[in-house]
Amino acid sequence: MNKIILIGRLTADPEISYSQKEPPVTIARYSIAVDKRQKRDDGIKVDYFRLVALGRTGEFAEKYLRKGMKIAVVGHVQTGSYLNRDGVKMPFFEVFVEEQEFAESKKASEETTPAAQQSSQSLALHARHDMDRRNDGYVVDRNGFMALTDCDDDLPFN
């Protein structure tokens, strides 16, 4: 069975291209950095994976994925090789994405971008409430989860 599951952060915005056939198929190429559980002896603590998403999965990547976002990916590994400029055969592998989804809230993801980091640092200078009221009236915490308010019923689990 050829199956891989990865959770990591995009190292750059996806690069988008389209196939030559009609109708054109979206091809998204991007990479993610995946933290290792333990640092290797040589000090490396991150692995990088090249991803390819085709069709609707590629369209999703084009529309929603940006550098720094944390995503979960399920796919399969495809190996190959190419000749470099010196004519040396170089092996490579890519992960062809079958499923992908966000692995953190939108708010947390936005905090990983440089502009959001600056704004979150400036917010830290001011007094901050743990709960915010959204435009639709729901009360949410700083991670975007709705608060349980006026809940006198028993919860359906222990």
C-alpha positions as CSV (number, residue, x, y, z in Angstrom):
1,M,0.0,0.0,0.0
2,N,1.3,3.4,-1.0
3,K,-0.2,5.9,1.5
4,I,1.3,8.9,3.3
5,I,-0.2,11.2,5.9
6,L,1.5,14.5,6.7
7,I,0.8,17.5,8.8
8,G,2.9,20.6,8.2
9,R,3.1,24.2,7.2
10,L,3.3,25.5,3.6
11,T,6.8,26.9,2.8
12,A,5.4,29.1,0.1
13,D,2.2,29.9,-1.8
14,P,1.2,27.1,-4.2
15,E,2.6,27.4,-7.8
16,I,-0.3,26.9,-10.2
17,S,-0.3,25.7,-13.8
18,Y,-2.8,24.1,-16.1
19,S,-2.7,21.0,-18.3
20,Q,-2.8,21.3,-22.1
21,K,-5.8,19.0,-22.5
22,E,-9.4,20.3,-22.8
23,P,-10.8,21.1,-20.4
24,P,-7.6,22.2,-18.7
25,V,-6.8,20.5,-15.3
26,T,-5.4,22.7,-12.5
27,I,-2.0,21.6,-11.2
28,A,-0.9,23.0,-7.9
29,R,2.7,22.4,-6.7
30,Y,3.7,23.3,-3.2
31,S,5.8,22.1,-0.3
32,I,5.3,21.7,3.4
33,A,7.7,21.6,6.3
34,V,6.9,18.8,8.8
35,D,8.5,18.9,12.3
36,K,10.3,15.8,13.4
37,R,9.5,14.4,16.8
38,Q,13.2,14.5,17.7
39,K,16.1,16.4,16.3
40,R,18.5,14.3,14.3
41,D,22.2,14.0,15.3
42,D,23.1,16.6,12.6
43,G,20.6,19.1,14.1
44,I,17.9,18.8,11.4
45,K,14.4,18.9,13.0
46,V,12.2,19.5,9.9
47,D,11.5,17.4,6.8
48,Y,10.3,19.1,3.6
49,F,7.9,17.4,1.2
50,R,7.0,18.4,-2.3
51,L,3.3,18.1,-3.0
52,V,1.3,17.9,-6.2
53,A,-2.5,18.5,-6.3
54,L,-4.5,17.9,-9.4
55,G,-8.0,18.9,-10.5
56,R,-10.4,20.0,-7.8
57,T,-7.7,19.3,-5.1
58,G,-5.4,21.7,-7.1
59,E,-8.2,24.3,-7.4
60,F,-8.7,24.1,-3.6
61,A,-5.0,24.7,-3.1
62,E,-5.0,27.6,-5.5
63,K,-8.0,29.3,-3.8
64,Y,-7.3,28.7,-0.1
65,L,-3.7,27.7,0.7
66,R,-1.1,30.3,1.5
67,K,2.4,30.3,2.9
68,G,2.5,29.5,6.6
69,M,-0.8,27.7,6.8
70,K,-0.9,24.4,8.7
71,I,-2.5,21.6,6.7
72,A,-3.1,17.9,6.9
73,V,-2.5,15.9,3.7
74,V,-3.3,12.3,2.7
75,G,-1.7,11.1,-0.6
76,H,0.6,8.7,-2.3
77,V,4.3,8.9,-3.1
78,Q,5.4,8.9,-6.7
79,T,9.1,8.5,-7.4
80,G,11.1,9.4,-10.5
81,S,14.3,10.9,-11.7
82,Y,15.6,13.6,-14.0
83,L,18.9,14.6,-15.6
84,N,20.5,17.7,-14.0
85,R,22.5,20.3,-15.9
86,D,25.6,18.1,-15.6
87,G,23.8,15.1,-17.1
88,V,23.7,13.3,-13.8
89,K,20.5,11.3,-13.0
90,M,18.9,12.7,-9.9
91,P,16.2,10.8,-8.0
92,F,13.2,12.6,-6.5
93,F,9.8,11.8,-5.0
94,E,6.6,13.8,-4.8
95,V,3.5,13.3,-2.8
96,F,0.4,13.4,-4.9
97,V,-2.4,14.8,-2.8
98,E,-5.6,12.8,-2.5
99,E,-7.1,14.7,0.4
100,Q,-6.1,17.9,2.2
101,E,-7.7,20.0,5.0
102,F,-6.8,22.8,7.3
103,A,-5.1,21.7,10.5
104,E,-5.7,24.8,12.5
105,S,-8.3,27.6,12.8
106,K,-8.3,30.4,10.3
107,K,-7.4,32.9,13.1
108,A,-4.4,30.8,14.2
109,S,-3.3,30.4,10.6
110,E,-3.5,34.2,10.0
111,E,-1.3,34.7,13.1
112,T,1.6,32.9,11.3
113,T,1.9,35.5,8.5
114,P,4.3,38.4,9.1
115,A,1.5,41.1,8.9
116,A,-0.6,39.2,11.3
117,Q,2.3,38.6,13.7
118,Q,2.9,42.4,13.8
119,S,-0.8,43.1,14.4
120,S,-1.0,40.4,17.1
121,Q,2.1,41.9,18.8
122,S,0.5,45.4,18.8
123,L,-2.7,43.8,20.2
124,A,-0.6,42.3,23.0
125,L,0.3,45.8,24.0
126,H,-3.4,46.6,24.7
127,A,-5.6,44.9,27.2
128,R,-7.2,41.9,25.5
129,H,-10.4,40.1,26.4
130,D,-10.5,36.2,26.3
131,M,-13.9,36.3,24.6
132,D,-15.0,38.3,21.5
133,R,-18.5,38.8,20.0
134,R,-18.7,38.0,16.3
135,N,-20.9,39.9,13.8
136,D,-23.5,37.2,14.0
137,G,-23.9,37.6,17.8
138,Y,-22.1,34.4,18.8
139,V,-19.5,34.6,21.5
140,V,-16.2,33.0,20.6
141,D,-12.8,32.6,22.4
142,R,-9.5,33.8,20.9
143,N,-9.1,30.4,19.1
144,G,-12.5,30.9,17.3
145,F,-14.4,28.3,19.3
146,M,-18.0,29.2,20.5
147,A,-18.4,29.6,24.2
148,L,-20.8,27.4,26.0
149,T,-23.1,29.9,27.7
150,D,-26.5,29.3,29.4
151,C,-26.0,25.6,29.0
152,D,-27.8,23.9,31.9
153,D,-28.4,20.6,30.1
154,D,-26.2,17.6,30.7
155,L,-23.6,17.1,28.0
156,P,-24.0,13.8,26.0
157,F,-20.6,12.5,27.2
158,N,-18.9,12.0,30.6
